[in-house]
């Protein structure tokens, strides 16, 4: 058996709780709105630097935004 891990996030929930649009957050950390959108939708896995910048701007810990979802699967050997 193996454990598959997927990076998930609560970025949209945290961002909206702070009353920010994707554009506002993006401007504050120096990235495009599309970058924020693709991170929120799990299309783009952020670098450590970007994850830290998001957490700092939103005044939360990185772990409050990003977490691992684990699935147990069968692996043929």
N, C-alpha and C positions, 0 to 999 in steps of 0.2 A: 504494500500500500504506500501511497505517496500523499503528501499534503500540497495542494495547489493553493497559492496565495494570490489574491487580487487586491490592488490598492484601491480603496474606496475613499470617498470624502463627503464632508458635510459643508463644503465651502458655500454653496448657495444659501443654506440655512443660516450660517453664521453671518454671511454678508448681508442678507436681507434683515436679520435681527439688528444689525448695526445701521440699517436705513440707507445702505449704499446700493447704487446700481453697478452693473458690471463695468460700465464706462468709468464711473467715479473711482472704483477700486483700482482699475487698470491704470488710470492716470496717476494715482497716488503712489503706485509702486513702479511705474515706468515701463509697463508692458501694454500690449494691445488689448482691446476688449475681447477680441477673438481668443487670445490666450486664456483669459479668465474663463470664457465660455467653454473652451475645450477641456480645461482642467475640471470645471464643475461637472461636465458631462462624461468624465472618465475617458476621454479620447486621448488626452495628453497627460503623461505622468510628469509632474514638475520636477525640476532639479531641486537639490537641497536648498540652494540659494533662493529660488523662487518660493518654495514652501515656507522657509523662514521669513521671507519678506511679507508673504500673505499673513502669516500668523502675527508678526510684529504689527503690521498695519491694523489688523482686526483685534489686537490686544488679547490674544489667546495663545495657548500652547499649540505647537504643531500637532500634537496628538488629539487636540480638540477638533481639528479639521480633518486630518488624515488617519486612516486606520486600515488594518489588513483584515480581509475577509478570507477565511480559510475553508477549503473544501477537501474532504478526504476522497481520494480516487484510487482506482485500481491501476497499477502499472504492471504491464507484462514484462517479465524478465526472461 
